[in-house]
Structures are given as structure tokens and as C-alpha cells.
């Protein structure tokens, strides 16, 4: 199962991470989730770098902030 494999890898990483690392990752994930929950497209896109590529089944891969905002 992909989910349990991912959970296993995350648990392994978390065990080796420092508390500062874990807090930083948690903050990014929470900020992303907050923006998703608020339907804040610009806020979600701001979590990515300007040349980020997001692969999705439809409409396909989008690259860059402008394409991310447009989808």
C-alpha cells in the first residue's frame, strides 16, 4: 500500500529529525493546509517556488506561479 509506505518513510524521517526540523516542516504543512481550507489560491501558490511544477492527471503538469494560479 502506498499510504502505509509513505507513513513508514515519514516516521523514519521524523525519528531522525531534530525538533527544530520537525517544527519547521509542521509549520509549512499547517500554513499550506490553512490556505487550502480557506480556498486561498494565492496563498497556496505562495507556498511553492516560482518555478514549481505540479503534476496532476487533469489538466496535466503545470509549471510556475502563473500556471498554478490559473488552474
C-alpha positions, 0 to 999 in steps of 0.5 A: 500500500502506498499510504502505509509506505509513505507513513513508514518513510515519514516516521523514519524521517521524523525519528531522525529529525531534530525538533527544530526540523520537525517544527519547521516542516509542521509549520509549512504543512499547517500554513499550506493546509490553512490556505487550502481550507480557506480556498486561498489560491494565492496563498497556496501558490505562495507556498511553492517556488516560482518555478514549481511544477505540479503534476496532476492527471487533469489538466496535466503538469503545470509549471510556475506561479502563473500556471498554478494560479490559473488552474 
